[in-house]
Structures are given as structure tokens and as C-alpha cells.
Amino acid sequence: MDALKVRNAGDVEEVVRSAIASEQPLDIIGHGSKRRIGQLTATNAVLDLSALNAVVSYEPNELIVTAQAGAPLGDLLSLIDSKSQQFAFEPMDTGPLLGTSGRGTVGGMIAAGLAGPRRIRAGGVRDHLLGAHAVSGFGESFKTGGKVVKNVTGYDLCKLLAGSWGTLAVMTEATLKVMPRPESERTLVLRGLDDIKANRAMTAALGSPFDVSGAAHLPASSLRPEVDGLGSPREAVTVIRLEGITASAAHRAASLARQLATFGAVDIIEDDASAKVWSAVRDILPFAANGPLGAWPVWRIVCPPVSGGAIGQALTRQTGGEVIYDWGGGLIWAALPPQADASAGLVRKQVDAVGGHATLLRAWDEMRHVVDVFHPQAPGVAALEERVRVSFDPKAIFNRGRMRRSVASS
């Protein structure tokens, strides 16, 4: 496979124009940490952005950071953490789940759009992307958005790049909003709830006036490994997070604990112990590739929170699989026993019934040949999505086939 390592945006333009002329599709990578997600692509040309690795500017007082697309995400997180700041959407580290090393790049984080537990309060990656520089499928550089939090000029095209998996343009630089890191956090822990009761407890917490920033549930399991901070997997655990200045977090946690007492006894853990719990939930450590469920395909299911418990119970009952709930039940991670089709028919039947969508986030090559990794779109939505893609990349040069399985490949 030919790796075309670029040094600047001018190099990217040159490579893209050459690919357009020869109609040669390009796989776009930074560190390659997420290449195992999506349909298999068929190309021998790789556009390597890893040398575009600089932090262009960081203005802590203005709450913005600008970095090149190939900048290592781990380094950027360390930089903003040194100023007691963070990305409020909690970008997921897919390494443990996929069995890869490193946290990848800024561009990969934006292209994947995988937000963590705080998504329910802070929004997703796209909500914190202020601007970007990129090269289109016409071989032309363009700039969208800006470097201020309030930017109302023109169309907000940069939002389209988040979650596009590199199929619209080659991003070379991005400006993101950062937020102050909370001074303290508290996590309420309820044990022994079934999925439906846990769903109700999380709904009650999220509907309270106490500004909850995380709500997750891990059902009891005899298969999952014990993960630091989560206790024995043989007992179901429901966790609710509150953040802020210490006095506020402590007061709100105590008040919410009293409100949730009808669901059972409530324990409260603090700060570092709490952070370990939410790191494990964010990165789905119970389903890690090096653990006992590492050979199982993993689905990421987004659905109405009120439907989460019923969907999770149906999947575990019918497959013998394992589930973890985040976003108050609106996000379900499902590790299912290996089948040739990763139980896609069953998963999508359950999800379609409630208007959700399911992505096969971890799967082996054989499965990705025969299964739609991304949820099939309704015809009207698919047609609109295709028109948007063509307006950026008319010859499908970028990550061709990454998001849509070719009929011939089945």
C-alpha cells in the first residue's frame, strides 16, 4: 500500500488533484487508530496526515485551541489539562475496545464524532468544533467557521465534517472550544437494579434540577471482567455523576441521593474514584479487546432513552450477549456472541422499531464484508446524504466505501 505522507495543506492539495486525475481513491489516516471501524475499503493509496501534527495556537483565556489534523490527541489533552481545561464532550478512546495503541489524532476524533458520557449535557463533538481548514474533492482548500465561540458568518459547514469519517474532505486544521475542568465531582452509586428500574432511576436523575453530567448502568454479569472503580460485575451498578465546585457538587449529590432513595441504597464516591468509573464507562473497558469479551463484536446503539432498557433486555435475552447503558439509556453498547452477521438482523429490528440507529463499531473483516457497519438510511435521507457528499467530493476520492457497503462486496 502506497503511503503518501504530506507536510502541509499544499501537499494535500497536490495529492488530491493527482488522485482526481487518475480517479484513484484515497484512504485518509492520521495514526490509523480507527481504521478498523467502517466498511472495508479497496485502495492502495493512503493519504497520511501524521506529519501535520502541530498545535497552531492555544488561548486558555479565550477557551479555544487550534491544531493541525494530525496532532496527537493525547498530547493535546495533556496540554489543555495543564491549564485545568478539557473537551467537555469527553472524546472516547477507542484503543481499548479495538485493541489499538494511542488515542489517535485531532482529525480522527472529529471525523469519528464519538462523544462520551457528558454528551447528554455538553453536546457532541460537532457542538464544540468552531472552525476548520480542509481540502475538498475538487482539490481546493477551503475554510469554514472561525476562531471565536460566537461565529454567525456564512453556513456552518464545519459541523458536517464531524462524524463524516473522512468521506467529505481532508481536514488539515481545526479550532475547538475548550471548557474549564470541574473542580470536583461526585458519583451516586445504586446497586442491584434491573435494566428497567435503572432506566427509571437515570430518567429521574436527569429530570431533576441537580445538573447531572453522566448517567450509566451496567447490568450484572458473570462474563465481564472486574474493572477498577466499578466493583464486581456480578452485581448490577447504576452510576449518576454531578460536577462543579466542591461545595455545589457535594450539596447536589446529597440532595439527589435523597430523591433517589426510593430506588434503593445510594453510595457516593468522590473525585479520583469517581473519575475512574467514568473513564471506564467512556471507553467501554468491560468490553476491552484484551478481556474475556474481546472476540465478540460490539454494537453502538443510539435510541430514545425511554426505550433503552427494553432493547438491552431483548438483545441479552435473545443472544446471550452483554450490554452497558450510557446517556441515561440513550446509548447502548452491546457485545454479542460471534455470528457471521454479528446478529445484525436482530439488532436492527429492535432499533428500527424505536427510530434509533446502530453502528457495528468492533467487528472482524469477515463480518464487515457482509454487514452494513453503519445503519442503513431511509431512501430520502440516503439521497440527501449522497447529494451532500457529492457536493464536497464528486468522484468519491475520500475513504470510498467507508460508510456504505458495496453490493458487490457481499
C-alpha distance (Angstrom), angle and dihedral (degrees) to the residues before:
residue distance angle dihedral
M1 . . .
D2 3.80 . .
A3 3.82 113.3 .
L4 3.80 113.5 -156.3
K5 3.80 105.2 -163.0
V6 3.78 111.6 -163.3
R7 3.82 127.7 -159.4
N8 3.80 102.4 -163.2
A9 3.80 144.4 -2.4
G10 3.81 90.6 -83.1
D11 3.80 90.0 59.8
V12 3.80 89.8 49.9
E13 3.81 91.1 53.5
E14 3.80 90.8 50.1
V15 3.81 93.6 49.6
V16 3.79 92.8 46.4
R17 3.80 93.5 49.0
S18 3.78 90.2 50.4
A19 3.81 90.4 49.7
I20 3.80 90.9 49.8
A21 3.79 91.7 50.8
S22 3.80 92.3 51.3
E23 3.83 93.9 34.3
Q24 3.79 87.7 -126.8
P25 3.83 113.0 155.3
L26 3.79 118.2 -133.8
D27 3.79 130.2 -142.3
I28 3.80 106.4 -143.5
I29 3.80 115.7 -147.4
G30 3.77 140.5 165.8
H31 3.80 107.7 -179.1
G32 3.81 93.7 -20.1
S33 3.82 92.2 -121.6
K34 3.83 93.2 138.9
R35 3.79 101.4 35.9
R36 3.80 90.1 111.1
I37 3.81 89.8 66.2
G38 3.78 119.3 86.3
Q39 3.78 136.3 20.9
L40 3.78 118.1 -37.2
T41 3.79 111.4 -93.6
A42 3.78 125.0 -146.5
T43 3.79 111.9 -141.2
N44 3.78 138.6 110.0
A45 3.81 94.7 -151.1
V46 3.79 122.1 88.4
L47 3.78 123.1 -172.9
D48 3.82 103.1 -150.3
L49 3.82 114.3 -158.2
S50 3.81 96.8 175.7
A51 3.81 92.9 110.0
L52 3.82 90.6 60.4
N53 3.77 87.5 79.3
A54 3.80 107.7 133.0
V55 3.78 129.5 120.5
V56 3.81 98.2 -131.6
S57 3.80 97.0 -165.3
Y58 3.78 140.4 -18.0
E59 3.78 121.3 -163.7
P60 3.81 108.3 -179.4
N61 3.79 93.3 -178.4
E62 3.81 90.6 54.1
L63 3.83 92.4 43.6
I64 3.81 94.3 -127.4
V65 3.79 136.2 115.9
T66 3.81 128.5 -172.7
A67 3.79 121.0 -159.9
Q68 3.77 138.5 165.2
A69 3.78 115.3 -102.9
G70 3.80 94.3 -109.1
A71 3.82 94.6 52.4
P72 3.83 109.6 127.1
L73 3.79 107.7 -105.9
G74 3.80 92.7 -145.7
D75 3.80 91.1 58.0
L76 3.80 92.3 48.0
L77 3.80 91.9 49.5
S78 3.80 89.8 51.3
L79 3.80 90.6 49.9
I80 3.79 96.0 53.0
D81 3.80 91.3 40.2
S82 3.81 88.5 58.8
K83 3.82 86.2 63.9
S84 3.83 92.5 45.9
Q85 3.80 91.1 -106.6
Q86 3.78 134.3 124.1
F87 3.79 146.5 178.3
A88 3.79 99.4 -93.6
F89 3.81 93.2 -149.1
E90 3.84 91.5 65.1
P91 3.83 101.6 -132.7
M92 3.78 111.2 -131.4
D93 3.79 119.4 -117.3
T94 3.81 103.0 -137.1
G95 3.81 92.7 -173.8
P96 3.83 97.9 94.7
L97 3.80 92.7 45.8
L98 3.81 95.3 46.6
G99 3.80 97.4 34.5
T100 3.80 93.9 -118.9
S101 3.79 129.5 131.7
G102 3.78 127.8 -120.5
R103 3.80 130.3 24.9
G104 3.79 94.9 -97.3
T105 3.80 125.5 -132.5
V106 3.77 139.1 -50.5
G107 3.79 90.3 -107.2
G108 3.78 91.6 51.4
M109 3.80 91.2 50.1
I110 3.81 90.8 53.9
A111 3.80 95.7 41.8
A112 3.82 91.9 51.6
G113 3.81 95.1 42.7
L114 3.81 93.7 -159.8
A115 3.80 108.4 160.7
G116 3.78 125.5 -171.6
P117 3.82 135.6 -132.7
R118 3.82 95.3 -58.1
R119 3.81 89.5 64.4
I120 3.80 88.5 97.6
R121 3.81 91.1 65.1
A122 3.81 108.0 20.1
G123 3.80 101.5 36.8
G124 3.78 128.1 -127.6
V125 3.79 136.4 -60.5
R126 3.81 92.4 -81.8
D127 3.80 90.6 57.8
H128 3.82 90.6 60.6
L129 3.81 98.5 41.5
L130 3.80 106.1 102.5
G131 3.79 101.1 175.1
A132 3.77 145.9 -18.0
H133 3.78 144.4 -163.5
A134 3.79 115.2 -141.6
V135 3.80 145.5 157.3
S136 3.80 117.4 -119.8
G137 3.77 129.8 -143.4
F138 3.81 87.0 -97.0
G139 3.80 88.8 67.0
E140 3.80 92.1 -110.7
S141 3.80 128.6 128.0
F142 3.78 117.4 -127.6
K143 3.78 137.0 177.4
T144 3.79 125.8 -144.8
G145 3.79 131.1 -177.1
G146 3.77 120.7 -0.1
K147 3.78 146.9 -120.6
V148 3.77 100.3 -80.9
V149 3.78 129.3 85.0
K150 3.82 92.1 -128.0
N151 3.78 107.4 51.9
V152 3.80 119.4 156.2
T153 3.79 103.6 160.8
G154 3.80 116.7 119.7
Y155 3.80 128.6 -29.0
D156 3.79 117.3 -27.1
L157 3.80 93.6 -122.9
C158 3.79 94.2 157.1
K159 3.82 89.5 72.8
L160 3.81 88.7 65.5
L161 3.80 90.7 60.7
A162 3.80 92.4 60.7
G163 3.79 108.6 91.0
S164 3.81 93.7 4.7
W165 3.82 92.7 115.5
G166 3.79 91.5 -136.3
T167 3.79 95.3 -62.4
L168 3.83 97.9 120.1
A169 3.80 107.2 44.5
V170 3.79 144.1 -21.2
M171 3.78 106.3 -98.3
T172 3.80 113.1 -147.0
E173 3.82 101.4 173.0
A174 3.80 137.0 12.8
T175 3.79 137.1 -169.1
L176 3.78 117.0 -150.6
K177 3.75 136.1 -174.8
V178 3.81 116.7 -119.4
M179 3.78 127.5 -162.9
P180 3.81 135.4 -153.5
R181 3.79 113.1 -89.0
P182 3.81 110.9 -115.8
E183 3.79 114.0 -102.3
S184 3.79 92.3 -134.3
E185 3.78 142.9 0.2
R186 3.79 137.2 -157.3
T187 3.79 128.2 -163.2
L188 3.78 123.1 -158.3
V189 3.79 112.9 -147.2
L190 3.81 124.0 -157.9
R191 3.80 119.0 -178.2
G192 3.77 134.9 -154.7
L193 3.82 100.4 20.0
D194 3.79 119.5 144.3
D195 3.80 118.7 -128.5
I196 3.80 96.3 -94.4
K197 3.79 95.3 46.0
A198 3.80 90.2 45.8
N199 3.81 89.1 51.4
R200 3.80 89.1 54.8
A201 3.80 92.5 47.5
M202 3.80 91.8 51.2
T203 3.81 90.9 47.0
A204 3.79 90.2 51.5
A205 3.81 91.2 49.7
L206 3.80 93.6 48.0
G207 3.79 90.6 47.6
S208 3.80 92.2 52.0
P209 3.82 123.7 96.9
F210 3.81 92.1 -116.0
D211 3.84 99.5 97.2
V212 3.81 99.6 -119.5
S213 3.83 114.0 -159.1
G214 3.80 99.8 -172.4
A215 3.81 138.2 23.5
A216 3.81 121.6 176.9
H217 3.79 139.9 156.0
L218 3.80 131.0 -157.1
P219 3.81 113.2 -167.8
A220 3.79 120.4 -141.2
S221 3.81 113.6 -82.0
S222 3.78 139.8 -179.4
L223 3.82 91.6 -164.1
R224 3.80 106.3 50.4
P225 3.80 118.3 88.5
E226 3.78 121.2 -118.3
V227 3.79 109.5 -94.8
D228 3.79 123.0 -156.4
G229 3.79 109.2 -97.1
L230 3.80 97.0 14.2
G231 3.80 99.3 77.2
S232 3.79 125.1 -147.3
P233 3.81 113.5 -9.1
R234 3.80 88.9 -143.4
E235 3.80 89.0 79.5
A236 3.80 122.0 60.8
V237 3.79 113.5 -119.8
T238 3.80 130.0 -163.7
V239 3.81 117.3 -165.9
I240 3.81 130.1 -165.7
R241 3.83 121.4 -172.8
L242 3.80 131.1 -152.7
E243 3.81 124.6 -177.9
G244 3.79 139.4 -173.3
I245 3.77 139.8 84.1
T246 3.79 111.2 -11.5
A247 3.80 98.2 -107.1
S248 3.81 92.5 48.0
A249 3.80 95.6 45.5
A250 3.81 91.6 48.8
H251 3.80 93.6 47.6
R252 3.80 94.8 46.4
A253 3.81 91.9 46.3
A254 3.80 92.1 52.8
S255 3.80 91.9 47.3
L256 3.80 93.6 47.8
A257 3.81 91.1 46.5
R258 3.80 89.1 58.7
Q259 3.79 90.7 48.9
L260 3.82 92.4 50.5
A261 3.81 95.0 45.7
T262 3.80 89.5 101.1
F263 3.83 87.4 70.2
G264 3.81 93.5 54.0
A265 3.78 142.2 -82.2
V266 3.80 114.5 -21.6
D267 3.80 125.0 -149.5
I268 3.81 122.8 -168.6
I269 3.80 124.8 -146.1
E270 3.78 124.7 -172.3
D271 3.80 143.8 -139.6
D272 3.84 112.6 -46.4
A273 3.80 93.5 22.6
S274 3.79 89.6 47.8
A275 3.81 92.2 47.4
K276 3.82 90.9 55.2
V277 3.79 90.5 55.5
W278 3.79 93.8 52.2
S279 3.78 94.0 43.7
A280 3.81 87.8 56.2
V281 3.80 91.7 47.9
R282 3.83 93.1 45.9
D283 3.80 93.9 52.0
I284 3.83 96.3 34.1
L285 3.80 91.6 -125.8
P286 3.83 93.4 174.8
F287 3.82 87.4 67.7
A288 3.82 95.1 44.4
A289 3.79 118.2 152.6
N290 3.80 91.8 -120.5
G291 3.82 92.9 52.7
P292 3.81 133.9 83.2
L293 3.82 91.6 -84.4
G294 3.79 94.1 47.2
A295 3.81 93.8 110.4
W296 3.80 93.4 53.3
P297 3.81 121.8 96.3
V298 3.81 113.7 -115.9
W299 3.78 125.9 -143.2
R300 3.81 125.4 -158.9
I301 3.80 107.4 -150.4
V302 3.81 124.3 -171.6
C303 3.79 115.1 -166.8
P304 3.82 141.7 144.8
P305 3.83 104.9 -64.8
V306 3.79 92.0 -127.0
S307 3.83 88.9 61.8
G308 3.80 96.7 46.1
G309 3.79 99.5 91.4
A310 3.80 94.4 48.8
I311 3.82 93.2 47.9
G312 3.80 92.6 48.2
Q313 3.78 93.0 48.5
A314 3.81 92.0 48.5
L315 3.82 92.4 51.0
T316 3.79 94.8 48.0
R317 3.81 92.5 44.9
Q318 3.80 95.0 48.7
T319 3.82 99.1 39.6
G320 3.80 107.6 23.8
G321 3.79 87.9 -121.7
E322 3.79 133.2 140.6
V323 3.79 129.7 -113.7
I324 3.80 138.2 -167.0
Y325 3.81 122.4 -164.8
D326 3.80 125.3 -145.5
W327 3.83 134.0 166.5
G328 3.81 90.4 44.3
G329 3.82 90.4 -61.0
G330 3.80 95.6 -43.0
L331 3.81 92.5 106.5
I332 3.79 121.1 49.6
W333 3.78 124.5 -173.6
A334 3.80 109.1 -159.4
A335 3.81 123.2 -169.9
L336 3.80 106.9 -168.2
P337 3.82 130.7 -172.0
P338 3.82 110.4 -94.0
Q339 3.80 116.4 -84.5
A340 3.80 127.9 163.4
D341 3.81 90.4 -109.3
A342 3.84 95.8 34.6
S343 3.85 87.2 -119.2
A344 3.82 87.2 -73.4
G345 3.80 95.3 155.1
L346 3.79 93.1 54.7
V347 3.80 94.5 43.4
R348 3.78 94.9 49.3
K349 3.79 93.7 44.7
Q350 3.80 89.5 56.9
V351 3.79 93.7 44.1
D352 3.81 96.9 44.0
A353 3.80 89.9 54.2
V354 3.82 90.6 65.9
G355 3.80 99.6 34.1
G356 3.80 96.2 -105.6
H357 3.77 132.4 128.9
A358 3.79 134.7 -129.5
T359 3.82 130.9 -152.8
L360 3.78 122.9 -164.1
L361 3.78 95.0 -134.9
R362 3.80 99.2 172.9
A363 3.78 119.6 34.3
W364 3.76 139.7 133.5
D365 3.79 122.8 -108.1
E366 3.80 93.4 -101.8
M367 3.80 90.7 57.5
R368 3.78 93.2 46.1
H369 3.80 89.1 55.9
V370 3.80 93.1 60.2
V371 3.82 105.0 26.3
D372 3.80 131.4 68.5
V373 3.80 100.6 -119.9
F374 3.81 92.7 -163.5
H375 3.77 119.8 50.1
P376 3.82 112.6 -90.7
Q377 3.80 110.4 -110.4
A378 3.77 127.3 -130.7
P379 3.83 109.3 -101.0
G380 3.80 95.2 -104.9
V381 3.79 93.5 47.9
A382 3.80 91.6 44.9
A383 3.80 90.9 52.0
L384 3.81 91.7 50.0
E385 3.79 91.4 47.2
E386 3.80 90.3 50.8
R387 3.81 92.2 50.4
V388 3.80 89.9 52.7
R389 3.79 91.3 48.9
V390 3.79 93.5 48.5
S391 3.81 90.6 50.2
F392 3.81 88.2 60.2
D393 3.81 101.6 31.5
P394 3.84 113.1 15.7
K395 3.81 95.6 176.7
A396 3.83 95.5 45.0
I397 3.78 92.3 -120.5
F398 3.82 96.7 151.1
N399 3.82 119.0 78.7
R400 3.78 90.9 -31.0
G401 3.79 110.7 -154.6
R402 3.82 94.4 7.6
M403 3.81 94.3 121.3
R404 3.80 102.7 26.3
R405 3.78 127.1 50.4
S406 3.76 116.1 -131.4
V407 3.81 113.7 -126.2
A408 3.79 87.7 -133.5
S409 3.81 90.6 58.9
S410 3.80 91.1 63.1
